[in-house]
C-alpha cells in the first residue's frame, strides 16, 4: 500500500501547483490548503502558438455574466461528482489492472474541483510495474490549467527538457519523457475541461500512450 500511495502522491504534485496558482489569482489562500493536481490551461490555441492576453469564449462569457467584476461574487461552476470520475477508471486498461482508486474534492478559490486518482499495475519480465492515473475536473476555470499551458507552450521551446506535443483525437496533450532514468508522463486536456495525467517509470512511451488511448475518452468528453 505504501508504494501505491507514494505514486498517488506524485500524481497529486501537479494539482498542488494548480491550486496554488488559483489561490493567487482567484481568492485568498486558506491555511492548510488541499493537495491537488498539475493542471493545463485551456487558453492555449490548438496550434500551440502562444497568444498573450487572448480570451477563451468561456472567459468572455464569464465577464459578460458578471459585468461588475470584483464588485459581485460570481457563482463558481459545480464540478462533476468525484464518484463519477472514479467510475471512469476502468478495472482493465491496455493490459494494466486497477489496484487502487480514490476520489477527492479540493477547495478551489470560491468553489471546488474534483479528482480521481488511481494506481494500475502490470507484470513484465517477472517485475511489477506501476502507473498512476489522475482524472481532474478543472470546471473550465483558467487557473486550473496553468501548468498545462506552461508545458504546452514555453517549455517546449527547449527540446532537451523532453517535452513534445501530442494529440488524442480532438484533444491536445503533452508527453514528458526522460531517459535517465526512464520516466514518462502524459498530460491531456479533454473537452477543454478534464485533465488526464498518466505517470510511470521504466515503461516505454508507446505503452503509456496506448494506456491513455484505451481510456473511455468519449465518455469523458460527454461529461458537461
C-alpha positions in Angstrom: 0.0 0.0 0.0 2.8 2.4 0.8 4.3 2.0 -2.7 0.8 2.6 -4.3 0.2 5.7 -2.3 3.6 7.1 -3.0 2.7 7.1 -6.6 -0.6 8.7 -5.9 1.3 11.4 -4.1 3.4 12.0 -7.2 0.2 12.4 -9.2 -1.0 15.0 -6.7 2.0 17.2 -7.1 0.8 18.9 -10.3 -2.6 19.6 -8.7 -0.9 21.3 -5.8 0.7 23.7 -8.3 -2.6 24.4 -9.9 -4.4 25.1 -6.7 -1.6 27.5 -5.7 -2.0 29.3 -9.0 -5.7 29.6 -8.5 -5.3 30.8 -4.9 -3.1 33.6 -6.1 -5.4 34.7 -8.9 -8.9 33.8 -7.7 -9.2 34.0 -3.9 -7.1 34.3 -0.8 -5.3 31.1 0.1 -6.6 29.4 3.2 -4.3 27.9 5.8 -3.7 24.2 5.3 -4.9 24.2 1.6 -5.8 20.9 0.0 -3.5 18.8 -2.0 -4.1 18.9 -5.7 -3.2 18.3 -9.4 -0.7 19.6 -12.1 -3.0 21.3 -14.4 -3.3 22.6 -18.0 -4.5 25.8 -19.4 -7.5 25.9 -21.7 -6.4 29.3 -23.1 -3.6 28.0 -25.3 -4.7 27.8 -29.0 -4.8 24.3 -30.6 -1.9 25.0 -32.9 0.3 25.6 -29.8 1.1 29.2 -30.6 1.2 31.4 -27.5 -1.4 34.2 -27.6 -0.7 36.6 -24.7 -3.9 38.2 -23.4 -6.2 36.0 -25.5 -9.5 35.1 -24.0 -11.5 31.9 -24.5 -15.2 32.0 -25.1 -15.6 30.8 -21.6 -13.7 33.7 -20.2 -15.6 36.2 -22.3 -18.8 34.7 -21.2 -17.8 34.9 -17.6 -17.1 38.6 -17.9 -20.5 39.2 -19.7 -22.3 37.3 -16.9 -20.6 39.4 -14.3 -20.1 42.9 -15.7 -19.4 44.2 -12.2 -16.2 42.2 -12.0 -14.9 42.1 -8.4 -17.9 44.1 -7.2 -20.0 41.0 -7.2 -19.2 37.4 -6.2 -19.6 35.1 -9.2 -21.0 31.7 -8.5 -18.4 29.0 -9.2 -19.4 26.2 -11.6 -20.1 22.9 -10.0 -17.6 20.1 -10.7 -18.5 16.6 -11.8 -19.1 14.3 -8.7 -15.9 12.6 -7.6 -17.8 9.2 -7.7 -18.4 9.7 -11.4 -14.7 10.3 -12.1 -13.9 7.2 -10.0 -16.2 5.1 -12.2 -14.3 6.3 -15.3 -11.2 4.5 -14.2 -11.7 1.0 -15.8 -10.7 -2.2 -14.0 -8.5 -3.2 -17.0 -6.8 -0.8 -19.4 -4.5 -2.0 -22.2 -3.0 -4.8 -20.1 -2.9 -2.8 -16.9 -5.0 -3.8 -13.9 -6.6 -1.4 -11.5 -5.2 -1.8 -7.9 -6.5 1.2 -6.1 -8.6 4.3 -6.8 -9.7 7.2 -4.7 -12.0 10.2 -5.4 -11.5 13.6 -3.7 -12.8 17.1 -3.7 -10.4 20.0 -3.4 -11.1 23.6 -2.3 -10.5 25.9 -5.4 -11.0 29.6 -4.9 -14.6 30.2 -4.2 -15.6 26.7 -5.3 -14.0 23.3 -5.7 -12.7 20.8 -8.2 -12.9 17.0 -8.1 -10.4 14.3 -9.0 -10.0 10.5 -9.2 -6.5 9.1 -8.5 -5.8 5.5 -9.5 -2.9 3.1 -9.5 -2.6 0.5 -12.2 -0.1 -2.4 -12.3 1.1 -5.0 -14.8 3.9 -7.6 -14.8 6.7 -7.5 -17.3 9.8 -9.9 -17.2 8.6 -11.0 -13.7 8.7 -7.5 -12.4 5.7 -5.4 -11.4 5.3 -2.0 -13.0 3.1 0.8 -11.7 1.3 3.6 -13.5 -0.6 6.4 -11.8 -3.6 8.0 -13.4 -5.2 11.3 -12.3 -8.5 12.5 -13.8 -9.3 16.0 -12.7 -12.3 18.3 -13.5 -10.9 21.8 -13.8 -14.5 23.2 -14.2 -13.2 25.3 -17.1 -11.6 27.8 -14.8 -8.4 29.1 -16.4 -6.4 28.9 -13.2 -6.8 25.1 -13.1 -4.8 24.7 -16.4 -1.8 27.0 -15.8 0.8 24.2 -15.6 -0.6 22.5 -18.7 -0.3 25.7 -20.6 3.3 26.2 -19.5 4.1 22.6 -20.6 2.3 23.1 -23.9 3.9 26.5 -24.6 7.1 28.0 -23.3 8.9 24.9 -22.0 8.5 23.2 -25.4 11.0 25.6 -26.8 13.8 23.6 -25.1 13.8 20.2 -26.7 16.3 18.9 -24.1 13.6 19.0 -21.5 11.9 16.1 -23.2 8.5 17.9 -23.8 6.6 17.1 -27.0 3.1 18.0 -28.1 0.7 15.1 -28.8 -3.0 14.8 -29.8 -5.7 12.3 -28.9 -8.5 12.8 -31.4 -9.7 16.3 -30.9 -7.8 16.8 -27.6 -4.3 18.1 -27.2 -1.7 16.9 -24.8 1.9 16.9 -23.8 4.4 14.0 -23.4 7.2 14.5 -21.0 10.0 11.9 -21.4 13.3 11.4 -19.6 15.6 8.5 -20.4 18.0 8.7 -17.4 16.2 7.1 -15.7 13.2 6.3 -17.9 10.2 8.2 -16.8 7.1 9.0 -18.9 4.2 11.4 -18.3 1.2 12.2 -20.5 -1.0 15.2 -19.8 -4.1 15.5 -21.9 -6.8 18.2 -21.8 -10.1 16.5 -22.7 -13.0 18.6 -24.0 -11.2 21.7 -22.8 -12.2 20.8 -19.2 -10.9 17.4 -17.9 -7.2 16.9 -17.3 -5.9 13.3 -17.6 -2.4 12.6 -16.2 -0.6 9.3 -16.7 2.8 8.9 -15.0 5.1 5.9 -14.7 8.7 4.7 -14.7 10.7 2.1 -16.7 7.8 1.9 -19.2 8.2 2.8 -22.9 6.3 5.9 -24.0 4.3 4.0 -26.6 2.9 1.8 -23.9 1.8 4.8 -21.9 0.2 6.3 -24.9 -1.7 3.1 -25.6 -2.9 3.2 -22.0 -4.3 6.7 -22.4 -5.9 5.8 -25.8 -7.7 2.9 -24.1 -9.3 5.1 -21.5 -13.0 5.9 -22.0 -12.2 9.3 -23.7 -15.6 9.6 -25.4 -17.4 9.1 -22.1 -15.2 11.8 -20.5 -15.8 14.2 -23.4 -19.6 13.7 -22.9 -19.4 14.9 -19.3 -20.5 18.6 -19.4 
